[in-house]
């Protein structure tokens, strides 16, 4: 992988003008920012754009714009075999087609590594940046933000594989810190009871989704939830208080029959950026990633990019406003999906939001719903939403237990989508597809057959 990264860096060195094309999620923004900063530091003439998906219209336009070199980050593996006229390099981590190995293509799957947890799109971009100049080691922090945004710590409750090499780089450079702690999201910014209210992986029986119950639980443990008029956060607690809450949660899970394996998922590695201010969204890698998602998913990619580039003040203020709107939309989206109802079939469950949920956040909502107490996690969950162009976006989410049984959503979504005239792909645990409108039922039938065959292997 490092040799391939060096080959891509050599292509960059030999080019004067480079155009970056990247994805519209947290990993994509982080990857694009890594690429852009590494090029700017080399004095290259460079530009960047963000896209939802790499289709024929985008490729035709890129060819007509006649860039000297196009750098695809966090996408591009799907075109690695069929665009010889476009001079390009690709740093991606999604499952790629057979025969996709090429000197311009860096993807962990080409080296027998799993892009769902070994390294993210931002990580592969970082390997190239490091090959360009060792001083780019500070960009390791953005690579880890991208990995966390891509949930690459989910399988092992910590980052794994090549990500650990990037972590080591960041720790040595003083831009990353990691430790063992409670894994729940929001330790920097959420009031303590809200941290528990929105807890998932594992869910907290009787607490998740119930604000009053979370407050009562903390009161039972004699944990102060306020200092004066200010809500206390996880970072405000003493070590003793943190241990007390963790023990209380573990006891709750075990007494409710959740078992030791699930209870151990309470604890894992957490990742912080020590050069950022404590108590802000930028100090915790997962919260940083969520902030980026809240910009990209609403077409405000430049806001997230500027924050990654260190341009704060005005840009951070805009990002926080978008984050508030993003959280509101997620709450409304979850409620909308619940009202529409989740329909169970033999091998999948799904909801169809129509135009009621943005197609750019339907995957996030599907993931959140799959981690709610009321939703069965014994089947993968598919969320449908209509795009602005009238097509249908399908976002699929699974669990690690389903993956262990043989589920591979990337393969299943790609095959089913192709059969109905669409496109799909992603990772084994999270994948997406774009379909012609009206093909959802046919798509689901094909998807079920493929998943059934995966489970029976």
TIBAFI-584256 format. One record per residue (C-alpha): residue number from 0; residue in three letters; x, z, y. Coordinates in steps of 0.5 Angstrom, whole numbers, padded with zeros to 4 digits, always signed. Layout:
# residues N
  pos  code      X      Z      Y
  NUM   ala      X      Z      Y
...
END
This chain:
# residues 457
  pos  code      X      Z      Y
    0   unk  +0000  +0000  +0000
    1   unk  +0006  +0002  +0005
    2   unk  +0009  -0005  +0003
    3   unk  +0003  -0009  +0005
    4   unk  +0002  -0005  +0011
    5   unk  +0009  -0007  +0013
    6   unk  +0007  -0014  +0012
    7   unk  +0001  -0014  +0016
    8   unk  +0005  -0010  +0022
    9   unk  +0010  -0016  +0021
   10   unk  +0004  -0021  +0023
   11   unk  +0002  -0017  +0029
   12   unk  +0010  -0017  +0031
   13   unk  +0010  -0024  +0031
   14   unk  +0003  -0025  +0035
   15   unk  +0002  -0025  +0042
   16   unk  -0005  -0024  +0042
   17   unk  -0009  -0020  +0038
   18   unk  -0017  -0019  +0037
   19   unk  -0020  -0013  +0034
   20   unk  -0026  -0013  +0030
   21   unk  -0029  -0007  +0028
   22   unk  -0035  -0003  +0025
   23   unk  -0041  +0001  +0029
   24   unk  -0040  +0008  +0026
   25   unk  -0035  +0013  +0027
   26   unk  -0030  +0011  +0022
   27   unk  -0030  +0004  +0025
   28   unk  -0029  +0007  +0032
   29   unk  -0024  +0011  +0030
   30   unk  -0020  +0005  +0026
   31   unk  -0021  +0000  +0032
   32   unk  -0018  +0006  +0037
   33   unk  -0012  +0007  +0032
   34   unk  -0011  -0001  +0032
   35   unk  -0012  -0002  +0040
   36   unk  -0007  +0004  +0042
   37   unk  -0002  +0001  +0037
   38   unk  -0002  -0006  +0040
   39   unk  -0003  -0003  +0047
   40   unk  +0004  +0001  +0046
   41   unk  +0007  -0005  +0043
   42   unk  +0005  -0009  +0050
   43   unk  +0001  -0014  +0046
   44   unk  -0005  -0018  +0049
   45   unk  -0011  -0015  +0046
   46   unk  -0019  -0014  +0046
   47   unk  -0024  -0011  +0041
   48   unk  -0031  -0012  +0039
   49   unk  -0036  -0008  +0035
   50   unk  -0041  -0011  +0030
   51   unk  -0046  -0009  +0025
   52   unk  -0044  -0014  +0020
   53   unk  -0040  -0019  +0019
   54   unk  -0044  -0026  +0018
   55   unk  -0043  -0033  +0018
   56   unk  -0045  -0033  +0025
   57   unk  -0040  -0028  +0027
   58   unk  -0035  -0032  +0023
   59   unk  -0036  -0038  +0026
   60   unk  -0036  -0036  +0033
   61   unk  -0029  -0032  +0032
   62   unk  -0026  -0039  +0029
   63   unk  -0029  -0043  +0035
   64   unk  -0026  -0037  +0040
   65   unk  -0019  -0039  +0037
   66   unk  -0015  -0033  +0037
   67   unk  -0008  -0033  +0035
   68   unk  -0009  -0027  +0030
   69   unk  -0016  -0023  +0029
   70   unk  -0015  -0016  +0026
   71   unk  -0021  -0013  +0022
   72   unk  -0022  -0006  +0021
   73   unk  -0027  -0002  +0017
   74   unk  -0029  -0009  +0015
   75   unk  -0027  -0015  +0013
   76   unk  -0026  -0015  +0005
   77   unk  -0032  -0019  +0004
   78   unk  -0029  -0025  +0007
   79   unk  -0022  -0024  +0005
   80   unk  -0023  -0030  +0000
   81   unk  -0027  -0035  +0004
   82   unk  -0024  -0036  +0011
   83   unk  -0017  -0040  +0011
   84   unk  -0018  -0043  +0018
   85   unk  -0018  -0036  +0021
   86   unk  -0011  -0033  +0022
   87   unk  -0013  -0025  +0020
   88   unk  -0011  -0019  +0018
   89   unk  -0016  -0014  +0014
   90   unk  -0015  -0006  +0014
   91   unk  -0021  -0004  +0010
   92   unk  -0023  +0001  +0005
   93   unk  -0030  -0002  +0002
   94   unk  -0031  -0005  -0005
   95   unk  -0028  -0012  -0005
   96   unk  -0029  -0018  -0009
   97   unk  -0025  -0020  -0015
   98   unk  -0019  -0024  -0013
   99   unk  -0019  -0021  -0006
  100   unk  -0012  -0019  -0006
  101   unk  -0008  -0023  -0001
  102   unk  -0002  -0022  +0004
  103   unk  -0006  -0020  +0010
  104   unk  -0011  -0016  +0006
  105   unk  -0010  -0008  +0006
  106   unk  -0015  -0004  +0002
  107   unk  -0014  +0002  -0003
  108   unk  -0018  -0002  -0008
  109   unk  -0013  -0007  -0009
  110   unk  -0008  -0001  -0011
  111   unk  -0013  +0002  -0016
  112   unk  -0015  +0007  -0011
  113   unk  -0022  +0009  -0009
  114   unk  -0024  +0007  -0002
  115   unk  -0030  +0012  -0002
  116   unk  -0025  +0018  -0002
  117   unk  -0018  +0016  -0002
  118   unk  -0017  +0013  +0005
  119   unk  -0022  +0011  +0010
  120   unk  -0022  +0005  +0015
  121   unk  -0019  +0009  +0020
  122   unk  -0013  +0011  +0015
  123   unk  -0012  +0004  +0013
  124   unk  -0011  +0002  +0020
  125   unk  -0006  +0008  +0021
  126   unk  -0002  +0006  +0016
  127   unk  -0001  -0001  +0020
  128   unk  +0000  +0003  +0026
  129   unk  +0005  +0007  +0023
  130   unk  +0009  +0001  +0020
  131   unk  +0009  -0002  +0027
  132   unk  +0012  +0004  +0030
  133   unk  +0013  +0011  +0027
  134   unk  +0011  +0014  +0034
  135   unk  +0004  +0012  +0032
  136   unk  +0004  +0019  +0028
  137   unk  +0000  +0022  +0033
  138   unk  -0006  +0017  +0031
  139   unk  -0006  +0021  +0025
  140   unk  -0012  +0025  +0028
  141   unk  -0016  +0019  +0029
  142   unk  -0015  +0017  +0022
  143   unk  -0018  +0024  +0020
  144   unk  -0024  +0024  +0024
  145   unk  -0025  +0017  +0021
  146   unk  -0025  +0020  +0014
  147   unk  -0029  +0026  +0016
  148   unk  -0034  +0021  +0019
  149   unk  -0034  +0017  +0012
  150   unk  -0035  +0024  +0008
  151   unk  -0029  +0023  +0005
  152   unk  -0028  +0030  +0003
  153   unk  -0035  +0031  +0000
  154   unk  -0033  +0029  -0007
  155   unk  -0027  +0035  -0008
  156   unk  -0029  +0039  -0002
  157   unk  -0023  +0037  +0001
  158   unk  -0019  +0030  +0003
  159   unk  -0016  +0027  -0003
  160   unk  -0010  +0022  -0004
  161   unk  -0007  +0018  +0001
  162   unk  -0011  +0022  +0006
  163   unk  -0007  +0028  +0005
  164   unk  -0001  +0024  +0007
  165   unk  -0004  +0023  +0013
  166   unk  -0006  +0030  +0014
  167   unk  +0001  +0032  +0013
  168   unk  +0004  +0027  +0018
  169   unk  -0001  +0030  +0023
  170   unk  +0001  +0037  +0022
  171   unk  +0008  +0035  +0023
  172   unk  +0006  +0032  +0029
  173   unk  +0002  +0038  +0031
  174   unk  -0004  +0034  +0032
  175   unk  -0008  +0036  +0026
  176   unk  -0009  +0043  +0023
  177   unk  -0013  +0045  +0016
  178   unk  -0015  +0051  +0013
  179   unk  -0020  +0054  +0008
  180   unk  -0027  +0056  +0011
  181   unk  -0034  +0055  +0010
  182   unk  -0036  +0047  +0010
  183   unk  -0042  +0047  +0014
  184   unk  -0043  +0043  +0020
  185   unk  -0043  +0046  +0027
  186   unk  -0038  +0051  +0027
  187   unk  -0035  +0050  +0034
  188   unk  -0042  +0048  +0037
  189   unk  -0048  +0051  +0034
  190   unk  -0051  +0058  +0034
  191   unk  -0050  +0061  +0028
  192   unk  -0057  +0061  +0026
  193   unk  -0057  +0054  +0027
  194   unk  -0051  +0053  +0023
  195   unk  -0055  +0056  +0017
  196   unk  -0062  +0052  +0019
  197   unk  -0059  +0045  +0018
  198   unk  -0054  +0047  +0012
  199   unk  -0054  +0042  +0006
  200   unk  -0049  +0041  +0001
  201   unk  -0051  +0046  -0002
  202   unk  -0058  +0047  +0001
  203   unk  -0059  +0054  +0002
  204   unk  -0066  +0056  -0001
  205   unk  -0071  +0059  +0003
  206   unk  -0066  +0058  +0009
  207   unk  -0065  +0051  +0010
  208   unk  -0070  +0048  +0015
  209   unk  -0073  +0055  +0017
  210   unk  -0070  +0058  +0023
  211   unk  -0074  +0065  +0023
  212   unk  -0071  +0066  +0016
  213   unk  -0064  +0064  +0018
  214   unk  -0064  +0070  +0024
  215   unk  -0067  +0075  +0019
  216   unk  -0062  +0073  +0014
  217   unk  -0057  +0075  +0019
  218   unk  -0060  +0081  +0021
  219   unk  -0060  +0083  +0014
  220   unk  -0053  +0083  +0014
  221   unk  -0052  +0086  +0021
  222   unk  -0049  +0080  +0024
  223   unk  -0050  +0080  +0032
  224   unk  -0053  +0073  +0033
  225   unk  -0052  +0074  +0041
  226   unk  -0046  +0076  +0046
  227   unk  -0050  +0078  +0052
  228   unk  -0054  +0072  +0053
  229   unk  -0050  +0067  +0049
  230   unk  -0051  +0065  +0042
  231   unk  -0045  +0067  +0037
  232   unk  -0042  +0061  +0033
  233   unk  -0038  +0061  +0027
  234   unk  -0032  +0061  +0031
  235   unk  -0034  +0067  +0035
  236   unk  -0034  +0071  +0029
  237   unk  -0029  +0076  +0026
  238   unk  -0026  +0075  +0019
  239   unk  -0030  +0080  +0016
  240   unk  -0036  +0078  +0019
  241   unk  -0035  +0071  +0016
  242   unk  -0033  +0074  +0009
  243   unk  -0040  +0078  +0009
  244   unk  -0044  +0072  +0011
  245   unk  -0040  +0067  +0006
  246   unk  -0041  +0073  +0000
  247   unk  -0049  +0073  +0002
  248   unk  -0050  +0066  +0002
  249   unk  -0046  +0066  -0005
  250   unk  -0050  +0071  -0008
  251   unk  -0057  +0068  -0005
  252   unk  -0055  +0061  -0009
  253   unk  -0053  +0065  -0015
  254   unk  -0059  +0069  -0015
  255   unk  -0063  +0063  -0014
  256   unk  -0060  +0060  -0020
  257   unk  -0056  +0055  -0017
  258   unk  -0050  +0056  -0021
  259   unk  -0043  +0057  -0020
  260   unk  -0041  +0050  -0019
  261   unk  -0046  +0049  -0014
  262   unk  -0044  +0055  -0010
  263   unk  -0036  +0054  -0010
  264   unk  -0038  +0048  -0006
  265   unk  -0039  +0053  +0000
  266   unk  -0032  +0053  +0001
  267   unk  -0027  +0048  +0002
  268   unk  -0022  +0045  +0007
  269   unk  -0024  +0044  +0015
  270   unk  -0020  +0040  +0020
  271   unk  -0019  +0041  +0027
  272   unk  -0015  +0038  +0033
  273   unk  -0011  +0043  +0036
  274   unk  -0009  +0039  +0042
  275   unk  -0017  +0039  +0044
  276   unk  -0021  +0045  +0047
  277   unk  -0023  +0050  +0042
  278   unk  -0031  +0051  +0042
  279   unk  -0032  +0043  +0043
  280   unk  -0034  +0037  +0039
  281   unk  -0027  +0034  +0040
  282   unk  -0024  +0040  +0036
  283   unk  -0027  +0040  +0030
  284   unk  -0026  +0033  +0026
  285   unk  -0033  +0033  +0023
  286   unk  -0036  +0034  +0030
  287   unk  -0032  +0029  +0033
  288   unk  -0034  +0024  +0028
  289   unk  -0041  +0026  +0030
  290   unk  -0040  +0025  +0037
  291   unk  -0037  +0018  +0036
  292   unk  -0043  +0016  +0031
  293   unk  -0048  +0018  +0037
  294   unk  -0045  +0013  +0041
  295   unk  -0044  +0007  +0036
  296   unk  -0051  +0007  +0033
  297   unk  -0054  +0006  +0040
  298   unk  -0050  +0000  +0042
  299   unk  -0045  +0005  +0047
  300   unk  -0039  +0003  +0043
  301   unk  -0035  +0003  +0049
  302   unk  -0036  +0010  +0050
  303   unk  -0034  +0013  +0044
  304   unk  -0028  +0008  +0044
  305   unk  -0026  +0011  +0051
  306   unk  -0026  +0018  +0048
  307   unk  -0022  +0016  +0043
  308   unk  -0017  +0013  +0048
  309   unk  -0017  +0020  +0051
  310   unk  -0021  +0018  +0057
  311   unk  -0025  +0024  +0058
  312   unk  -0029  +0027  +0064
  313   unk  -0034  +0021  +0065
  314   unk  -0034  +0018  +0058
  315   unk  -0034  +0025  +0055
  316   unk  -0040  +0027  +0059
  317   unk  -0044  +0020  +0057
  318   unk  -0042  +0021  +0050
  319   unk  -0045  +0028  +0050
  320   unk  -0052  +0026  +0053
  321   unk  -0052  +0020  +0047
  322   unk  -0051  +0026  +0042
  323   unk  -0057  +0030  +0045
  324   unk  -0061  +0024  +0044
  325   unk  -0058  +0022  +0037
  326   unk  -0060  +0029  +0035
  327   unk  -0067  +0028  +0038
  328   unk  -0068  +0022  +0034
  329   unk  -0065  +0024  +0028
  330   unk  -0070  +0030  +0028
  331   unk  -0076  +0025  +0030
  332   unk  -0073  +0020  +0024
  333   unk  -0074  +0025  +0019
  334   unk  -0081  +0027  +0021
  335   unk  -0083  +0020  +0021
  336   unk  -0080  +0019  +0014
  337   unk  -0083  +0025  +0011
  338   unk  -0090  +0023  +0014
  339   unk  -0089  +0016  +0011
  340   unk  -0088  +0019  +0005
  341   unk  -0082  +0018  +0000
  342   unk  -0084  +0014  -0006
  343   unk  -0081  +0016  -0013
  344   unk  -0080  +0010  -0018
  345   unk  -0076  +0011  -0025
  346   unk  -0069  +0010  -0022
  347   unk  -0070  +0010  -0015
  348   unk  -0074  +0014  -0009
  349   unk  -0075  +0010  -0002
  350   unk  -0078  +0011  +0004
  351   unk  -0080  +0005  +0009
  352   unk  -0079  +0006  +0016
  353   unk  -0081  -0001  +0019
  354   unk  -0080  +0000  +0026
  355   unk  -0081  +0007  +0027
  356   unk  -0073  +0009  +0025
  357   unk  -0067  +0005  +0028
  358   unk  -0064  +0001  +0023
  359   unk  -0057  +0004  +0025
  360   unk  -0059  +0011  +0023
  361   unk  -0063  +0010  +0017
  362   unk  -0057  +0011  +0013
  363   unk  -0056  +0018  +0016
  364   unk  -0063  +0020  +0016
  365   unk  -0063  +0018  +0008
  366   unk  -0057  +0022  +0007
  367   unk  -0060  +0028  +0011
  368   unk  -0067  +0028  +0007
  369   unk  -0063  +0027  +0000
  370   unk  -0060  +0034  +0002
  371   unk  -0066  +0037  +0004
  372   unk  -0070  +0042  -0001
  373   unk  -0076  +0038  -0001
  374   unk  -0073  +0032  -0004
  375   unk  -0071  +0031  -0011
  376   unk  -0063  +0029  -0011
  377   unk  -0064  +0027  -0019
  378   unk  -0065  +0020  -0016
  379   unk  -0061  +0016  -0011
  380   unk  -0065  +0015  -0004
  381   unk  -0066  +0008  -0001
  382   unk  -0069  +0008  +0007
  383   unk  -0071  +0001  +0009
  384   unk  -0072  +0000  +0017
  385   unk  -0073  -0007  +0021
  386   unk  -0068  -0009  +0025
  387   unk  -0068  -0013  +0032
  388   unk  -0068  -0019  +0029
  389   unk  -0074  -0018  +0024
  390   unk  -0069  -0017  +0018
  391   unk  -0070  -0011  +0013
  392   unk  -0064  -0006  +0013
  393   unk  -0063  -0002  +0007
  394   unk  -0059  +0004  +0006
  395   unk  -0058  +0008  +0000
  396   unk  -0055  +0015  -0001
  397   unk  -0053  +0018  -0008
  398   unk  -0050  +0025  -0010
  399   unk  -0044  +0026  -0013
  400   unk  -0047  +0029  -0020
  401   unk  -0051  +0022  -0020
  402   unk  -0044  +0018  -0019
  403   unk  -0041  +0023  -0025
  404   unk  -0047  +0020  -0029
  405   unk  -0045  +0013  -0027
  406   unk  -0048  +0011  -0021
  407   unk  -0045  +0006  -0017
  408   unk  -0049  +0004  -0011
  409   unk  -0044  -0001  -0008
  410   unk  -0045  -0006  -0014
  411   unk  -0052  -0005  -0015
  412   unk  -0054  -0006  -0008
  413   unk  -0049  -0012  -0007
  414   unk  -0052  -0015  -0014
  415   unk  -0060  -0014  -0012
  416   unk  -0059  -0016  -0005
  417   unk  -0055  -0023  -0007
  418   unk  -0061  -0024  -0011
  419   unk  -0066  -0024  -0006
  420   unk  -0062  -0028  -0001
  421   unk  -0059  -0022  +0003
  422   unk  -0052  -0019  +0003
  423   unk  -0050  -0012  +0001
  424   unk  -0044  -0007  -0001
  425   unk  -0041  -0001  +0001
  426   unk  -0038  +0005  -0003
  427   unk  -0041  +0008  -0010
  428   unk  -0044  +0014  -0007
  429   unk  -0047  +0010  +0000
  430   unk  -0048  +0003  +0001
  431   unk  -0052  -0002  +0005
  432   unk  -0056  -0008  +0005
  433   unk  -0059  -0013  +0009
  434   unk  -0065  -0017  +0006
  435   unk  -0070  -0022  +0009
  436   unk  -0077  -0019  +0011
  437   unk  -0082  -0019  +0005
  438   unk  -0077  -0018  +0000
  439   unk  -0077  -0011  -0001
  440   unk  -0081  -0010  -0007
  441   unk  -0077  -0015  -0011
  442   unk  -0070  -0012  -0009
  443   unk  -0073  -0005  -0011
  444   unk  -0074  -0008  -0018
  445   unk  -0067  -0011  -0019
  446   unk  -0064  -0005  -0016
  447   unk  -0068  -0001  -0021
  448   unk  -0065  -0005  -0027
  449   unk  -0058  -0005  -0025
  450   unk  -0058  +0003  -0024
  451   unk  -0062  +0003  -0031
  452   unk  -0056  -0001  -0034
  453   unk  -0051  +0004  -0030
  454   unk  -0054  +0010  -0033
  455   unk  -0054  +0007  -0040
  456   unk  -0047  +0005  -0040
END
